[in-house]
Amino acid sequence: MFAKLLQNLRSQSWYRQLVGFLTWWKTQLVDSLPPRLRELFAGGSTRLLARMAGGEVLLWRDGDAGGDEESRALGTFRLEDDNDAARQTVQAALAQFEGEIPQTFFLVNESEVLIHRINVPAAAEENLRQVLTYEMDKNTPFTADQVCFDYRIVERQGALLRVELVAVPKPLLERIHKGLSERGIALHGVDVGRQREGGVLALMDVNLLDASLRASVNRRQLKINLGLAALFVLLLYGLMWQSLAAKQQAIEAFQVRTNDARVAAQQVAELRSELSEAREAASFLSERKASNPVVMNVLQSVTRAMPDDVWIQRMQVTQGKVQLTGQATEASALISLLGEAPCLKDPAPKGAFTPDAKSGKERFTIEVFVDCNGQENGAAAAG
């Protein structure tokens, strides 16, 4: 079932294009690697080719350069030879692949196959193998049950496909498959070898072997490549994660420093605010002290200026001036006395002097300005 599914996939044009692209991509990728890694990924040729030549089966590595098949042969044996001897030859040839198990293709001669070019509608490309199977008796002298076939698209002409149909009788392939299997060769396919100028053998790149007879493909190299690819992805992910983690740590450290700087800035701002408030309070007190006279100095000046018979009922010290209310024998004389007193200047009555019938003295209210500049220290020393 799997072989049939694989065969159907191989018949699809997109599958062939995808395989071609992946092959090109792998070649470009491998060529860009260092030599040691290039050998690991490439793993040399993965195909062992075999063909009949002069009654012998020649085995050689696909892709070996220079000379004909005989000069590049990894081993030869005759079908008439003992099977064990042939098996030893095959094992010796496989040993040349250094542990790699290659795919083995047998090449039939161009004269042994039927090659016919036909035109097919391009719309049938997706089901081309099925279409060719149904119309095998129209394009060849055989029915689909009598041959094994493959095809390749050689040209696209608008709505038509130029297809090269390659067919070979089933009995021939069954004999080849049986004879090689008995000698230890597990066939993966049968291709056609075309002789070119100079004796160079060119492959048609088809597979005539029935899918039910094909050996399973060794996927060791594929597994190695997939494992290395997975390891590369993991390493790349780890590197990206480490880079992101380092950046995240740097961001967190920067945020910590930024927060510390913000807290320090807030503390400095608070200290500046407190200092400004303290300065304003100190200035306010200094201004108040400067604008308001020292009460003790004013009281001392008033007391010294007043005669002993003066009775002060109220003294009100306000900003820059003093208001005195009381009784005196001669209230008008107080004006000159207060004007000569230190810290006091420009005394003036506030209202008229009125006699008091009970005490026989004059009631007065006098307002005098305060000017204690340069006299506070002296008054304090005297006090």
C-alpha positions as CSV (number, residue, x, y, z in Angstrom):
1,M,0.0,0.0,0.0
2,F,2.8,2.4,0.9
3,A,4.7,1.5,-2.3
4,K,1.6,2.3,-4.3
5,L,1.1,5.6,-2.6
6,L,4.8,6.4,-3.2
7,Q,4.4,5.5,-6.8
8,N,1.4,7.8,-7.2
9,L,3.3,10.6,-5.5
10,R,6.2,10.1,-7.9
11,S,3.9,10.5,-10.9
12,Q,2.8,14.0,-9.7
13,S,4.5,16.9,-11.4
14,W,4.6,18.9,-8.2
15,Y,6.4,16.0,-6.5
16,R,9.1,15.9,-9.2
17,Q,9.5,19.7,-9.0
18,L,9.7,19.5,-5.2
19,V,12.3,16.8,-5.3
20,G,14.3,18.8,-7.9
21,F,14.2,21.9,-5.7
22,L,15.2,20.0,-2.5
23,T,18.0,18.4,-4.4
24,W,19.3,21.7,-5.6
25,W,18.8,23.3,-2.2
26,K,20.7,20.5,-0.5
27,T,23.5,20.7,-3.0
28,Q,23.9,24.5,-2.4
29,L,23.7,24.0,1.4
30,V,26.3,21.2,1.4
31,D,28.6,23.1,-0.8
32,S,28.6,26.0,1.6
33,L,29.8,23.8,4.6
34,P,33.3,23.1,5.7
35,P,34.9,20.0,4.1
36,R,34.4,17.8,7.2
37,L,30.7,18.7,7.6
38,R,30.3,18.5,3.8
39,E,31.4,14.9,3.8
40,L,29.1,14.1,6.8
41,F,26.0,15.6,5.1
42,A,26.8,14.5,1.6
43,G,28.1,11.1,2.5
44,G,29.4,10.5,-1.1
45,S,27.3,8.8,-3.7
46,T,24.3,6.9,-2.5
47,R,23.7,4.8,-5.6
48,L,25.3,1.6,-6.7
49,L,24.8,1.0,-10.4
50,A,24.8,-2.4,-12.1
51,R,24.6,-3.5,-15.8
52,M,25.3,-6.4,-18.0
53,A,28.4,-6.1,-20.2
54,G,30.0,-9.0,-22.1
55,G,28.2,-11.6,-20.0
56,E,29.3,-10.0,-16.7
57,V,27.5,-7.9,-14.2
58,L,29.5,-4.7,-13.5
59,L,29.1,-2.8,-10.3
60,W,30.2,0.8,-9.9
61,R,29.5,3.9,-7.9
62,D,27.2,6.5,-9.5
63,G,29.0,9.8,-10.0
64,D,32.5,8.4,-10.2
65,A,34.4,10.5,-12.8
66,G,36.6,9.4,-15.6
67,G,36.7,6.4,-17.9
68,D,34.1,3.9,-18.8
69,E,32.3,1.5,-16.4
70,E,34.9,-1.2,-16.7
71,S,37.7,1.2,-15.5
72,R,35.5,2.4,-12.6
73,A,34.1,-1.0,-11.6
74,L,33.9,-1.9,-7.9
75,G,33.4,-5.5,-8.8
76,T,32.2,-7.9,-11.5
77,F,30.6,-11.4,-11.5
78,R,28.9,-13.7,-13.9
79,L,25.4,-15.0,-13.5
80,E,26.8,-18.5,-14.0
81,D,29.1,-18.1,-11.0
82,D,28.4,-19.6,-7.6
83,N,25.9,-17.5,-5.7
84,D,28.3,-17.3,-2.6
85,A,31.1,-16.0,-4.8
86,A,28.8,-13.4,-6.3
87,R,27.6,-12.4,-2.9
88,Q,31.2,-11.8,-1.7
89,T,31.8,-9.6,-4.8
90,V,28.7,-7.7,-4.0
91,Q,29.6,-7.3,-0.3
92,A,33.1,-6.1,-1.3
93,A,31.5,-3.5,-3.6
94,L,29.1,-2.3,-0.9
95,A,32.1,-2.0,1.5
96,Q,33.5,0.7,-0.7
97,F,30.6,3.0,0.5
98,E,32.2,3.1,4.0
99,G,29.2,1.9,6.0
100,E,26.6,3.7,3.9
101,I,24.0,1.4,2.4
102,P,23.3,2.7,-1.2
103,Q,20.4,2.4,-3.4
104,T,21.1,-0.1,-6.1
105,F,19.9,0.5,-9.7
106,F,20.2,-1.9,-12.6
107,L,20.6,-0.4,-16.0
108,V,19.0,-2.0,-19.0
109,N,20.2,-1.1,-22.5
110,E,18.2,1.3,-24.6
111,S,17.7,-1.5,-27.2
112,E,15.9,-3.6,-24.6
113,V,13.1,-1.1,-23.9
114,L,10.4,0.5,-25.9
115,I,10.7,4.3,-26.0
116,H,7.7,6.2,-27.4
117,R,7.0,9.9,-27.4
118,I,3.3,10.9,-27.2
119,N,1.3,14.0,-26.7
120,V,-1.0,14.2,-23.7
121,P,-3.3,17.0,-22.6
122,A,-1.8,19.1,-19.9
123,A,-5.0,18.7,-17.8
124,A,-4.1,15.0,-17.4
125,E,-0.7,15.7,-15.7
126,E,-1.9,15.0,-12.2
127,N,-3.2,11.6,-13.2
128,L,-0.7,10.9,-15.9
129,R,0.4,7.4,-14.8
130,Q,-3.2,6.3,-14.6
131,V,-4.0,7.8,-18.1
132,L,-0.9,6.0,-19.6
133,T,-2.0,2.7,-18.0
134,Y,-5.4,2.9,-19.6
135,E,-4.0,3.8,-23.0
136,M,-1.0,1.5,-22.9
137,D,-2.4,-0.7,-25.7
138,K,-3.0,2.3,-27.9
139,N,0.6,3.6,-27.6
140,T,2.5,0.2,-27.5
141,P,2.0,-3.3,-28.8
142,F,1.5,-4.4,-25.2
143,T,-1.2,-4.2,-22.5
144,A,-0.5,-2.6,-19.2
145,D,-0.3,-6.1,-17.6
146,Q,2.5,-7.1,-19.8
147,V,5.0,-4.3,-19.2
148,C,6.6,-2.3,-16.5
149,F,6.8,1.4,-17.5
150,D,7.7,4.8,-16.4
151,Y,7.7,8.2,-18.1
152,R,9.2,11.6,-18.1
153,I,7.9,14.9,-19.4
154,V,10.3,16.3,-21.9
155,E,8.5,19.3,-23.2
156,R,5.4,21.5,-22.5
157,Q,3.6,22.9,-25.5
158,G,0.8,25.1,-24.3
159,A,-2.1,22.8,-23.5
160,L,-0.1,19.7,-24.4
161,L,2.6,17.7,-22.7
162,R,5.3,15.9,-24.7
163,V,5.8,12.7,-22.8
164,E,8.5,10.1,-23.2
165,L,7.0,6.7,-22.4
166,V,9.5,3.9,-21.5
167,A,8.2,0.3,-21.2
168,V,9.9,-3.0,-20.7
169,P,8.4,-6.5,-20.7
170,K,7.7,-7.7,-17.2
171,P,9.3,-11.1,-17.6
172,L,12.7,-9.5,-18.3
173,L,12.6,-7.4,-15.1
174,E,11.4,-10.3,-13.1
175,R,14.4,-12.4,-14.3
176,I,16.8,-9.5,-13.5
177,H,15.2,-9.0,-10.1
178,K,15.4,-12.7,-9.2
179,G,18.9,-13.2,-10.5
180,L,20.3,-10.2,-8.6
181,S,18.3,-11.0,-5.4
182,E,19.9,-14.4,-5.2
183,R,23.3,-12.8,-5.3
184,G,22.7,-10.4,-2.5
185,I,21.6,-7.3,-4.5
186,A,18.4,-5.6,-3.3
187,L,17.2,-3.6,-6.2
188,H,15.7,-0.2,-5.7
189,G,15.0,0.5,-9.3
190,V,15.7,-0.2,-13.0
191,D,16.9,2.7,-15.2
192,V,17.9,2.9,-18.9
193,G,21.4,3.5,-19.9
194,R,22.0,5.4,-23.1
195,Q,25.4,5.3,-24.8
196,R,26.6,8.8,-25.7
197,E,29.6,10.0,-27.7
198,G,32.9,8.9,-26.2
199,G,31.3,5.8,-24.6
200,V,29.8,7.8,-21.8
201,L,26.7,6.1,-20.3
202,A,23.8,8.5,-19.6
203,L,20.8,7.6,-17.5
204,M,17.2,8.4,-18.5
205,D,16.3,9.0,-14.9
206,V,13.3,6.6,-14.9
207,N,12.4,3.7,-12.7
208,L,10.9,0.7,-14.5
209,L,10.9,-1.7,-11.6
210,D,7.5,-2.4,-10.3
211,A,6.8,-0.8,-6.9
212,S,6.1,-4.2,-5.3
213,L,9.6,-5.4,-6.2
214,R,11.6,-2.4,-5.0
215,A,13.7,-2.7,-1.9
216,S,13.0,-0.4,1.0
217,V,15.0,2.8,0.9
218,N,17.8,3.0,3.5
219,R,17.0,6.1,5.5
220,R,20.1,6.1,7.7
221,Q,21.6,9.2,6.0
222,L,18.2,10.9,6.1
223,K,17.9,10.2,9.8
224,I,21.4,11.6,10.4
225,N,20.6,14.7,8.4
226,L,17.3,15.1,10.2
227,G,19.0,14.6,13.6
228,L,21.7,17.2,12.7
229,A,19.0,19.6,11.5
230,A,17.0,19.1,14.7
231,L,20.2,19.6,16.7
232,F,20.9,22.8,14.7
233,V,17.4,24.1,15.4
234,L,17.8,23.3,19.1
235,L,21.2,25.0,19.3
236,L,19.7,28.0,17.4
237,Y,16.7,28.1,19.8
238,G,19.1,27.9,22.8
239,L,21.2,30.7,21.4
240,M,18.2,32.9,20.8
241,W,16.8,32.0,24.2
242,Q,20.1,32.9,25.9
243,S,20.3,36.1,23.9
244,L,16.7,37.0,24.9
245,A,17.4,36.1,28.5
246,A,20.5,38.2,28.6
247,K,18.6,41.1,27.1
248,Q,15.8,40.6,29.6
249,Q,18.2,40.6,32.5
250,A,19.8,43.8,31.2
251,I,16.4,45.4,30.9
252,E,15.5,44.3,34.5
253,A,18.8,45.6,35.8
254,F,18.3,48.9,33.9
255,Q,14.8,49.1,35.4
256,V,16.2,48.6,38.9
257,R,18.7,51.3,38.4
258,T,16.1,53.6,36.9
259,N,13.8,53.0,39.9
260,D,16.7,53.6,42.3
261,A,17.5,56.8,40.5
262,R,13.8,57.8,40.5
263,V,13.6,57.2,44.3
264,A,16.8,59.2,44.8
265,A,15.4,62.0,42.7
266,Q,12.2,62.0,44.7
267,Q,14.2,62.2,47.9
268,V,16.2,65.0,46.6
269,A,13.1,66.8,45.5
270,E,11.6,66.3,49.0
271,L,14.7,67.6,50.6
272,R,14.7,70.6,48.4
273,S,11.1,71.3,49.2
274,E,11.8,71.0,52.9
275,L,14.8,73.3,52.6
276,S,12.8,75.8,50.7
277,E,10.1,75.7,53.3
278,A,12.7,76.1,56.1
279,R,14.2,79.1,54.2
280,E,10.8,80.6,53.8
281,A,10.0,80.1,57.5
282,A,13.3,81.6,58.5
283,S,12.8,84.5,56.2
284,F,9.3,85.0,57.5
285,L,10.6,85.1,61.1
286,S,13.4,87.5,60.1
287,E,11.0,89.8,58.3
288,R,8.6,89.7,61.2
289,K,11.4,90.4,63.7
290,A,12.6,93.2,61.5
291,S,9.2,94.7,61.0
292,N,8.1,94.4,64.6
293,P,10.1,96.4,67.2
294,V,11.4,94.7,70.3
295,V,8.7,95.2,72.9
296,M,11.2,95.4,75.8
297,N,13.1,98.2,74.1
298,V,9.9,100.2,73.4
299,L,8.6,99.6,76.9
300,Q,12.0,100.8,78.3
301,S,12.0,103.9,76.2
302,V,8.4,104.8,77.1
303,T,9.0,104.2,80.8
304,R,12.1,106.4,80.9
305,A,10.4,109.2,79.0
306,M,7.3,109.3,81.2
307,P,7.3,111.4,84.4
308,D,6.4,109.7,87.6
309,D,2.9,111.2,87.8
310,V,1.8,109.7,84.5
311,W,-0.6,106.8,84.7
312,I,-0.5,104.6,81.6
313,Q,-3.8,102.7,81.3
314,R,-3.0,101.0,78.0
315,M,0.0,100.6,75.7
316,Q,-0.6,99.0,72.3
317,V,2.4,98.1,70.2
318,T,1.5,97.5,66.6
319,Q,3.6,97.2,63.5
320,G,5.9,100.3,63.4
321,K,4.1,102.4,66.1
322,V,2.9,102.6,69.7
323,Q,-0.4,103.9,70.9
324,L,-0.4,105.1,74.6
325,T,-3.6,105.8,76.5
326,G,-3.6,107.2,80.1
327,Q,-3.7,110.3,82.4
328,A,-1.1,112.9,83.1
329,T,-1.0,116.3,84.9
330,E,0.1,118.0,81.7
331,A,-0.5,115.8,78.8
332,S,0.9,118.2,76.2
333,A,4.3,118.0,77.8
334,L,4.4,114.3,76.9
335,I,4.7,115.0,73.2
336,S,8.2,116.6,73.6
337,L,9.3,113.9,76.1
338,L,8.4,111.0,73.8
339,G,10.0,112.7,70.8
340,E,13.4,112.8,72.7
341,A,13.1,109.2,73.8
342,P,15.2,106.5,72.0
343,C,13.3,104.2,69.6
344,L,10.5,106.7,69.4
345,K,9.8,109.5,67.0
346,D,7.1,111.8,65.7
347,P,4.7,111.6,68.6
348,A,1.3,113.1,68.0
349,P,-1.9,113.2,70.0
350,K,-4.8,111.2,68.7
351,G,-7.8,113.2,69.6
352,A,-8.1,116.0,72.1
353,F,-6.8,115.9,75.7
354,T,-9.8,115.9,78.1
355,P,-9.8,116.5,81.9
356,D,-10.8,113.8,84.3
357,A,-13.0,115.1,87.0
358,K,-12.3,112.3,89.5
359,S,-8.4,112.4,89.3
360,G,-8.0,116.0,88.2
361,K,-5.7,115.0,85.4
362,E,-5.9,115.1,81.6
363,R,-6.9,112.0,79.6
364,F,-4.7,111.5,76.5
365,T,-4.1,109.2,73.6
366,I,-0.8,109.6,71.9
367,E,0.5,107.7,68.9
368,V,4.3,107.6,68.3
369,F,6.3,105.8,65.6
370,V,9.0,103.2,66.6
371,D,12.5,103.4,65.2
372,C,14.9,101.2,67.1
373,N,17.5,100.7,64.3
374,G,21.0,100.9,65.8
375,Q,19.6,101.1,69.3
376,E,18.5,97.5,70.0
377,N,22.0,96.3,70.9
378,G,22.6,99.4,73.1
379,A,19.2,99.0,74.9
380,A,19.8,95.3,75.4
381,A,23.3,96.0,76.9
382,A,21.8,98.7,79.2
383,G,19.1,96.3,80.2
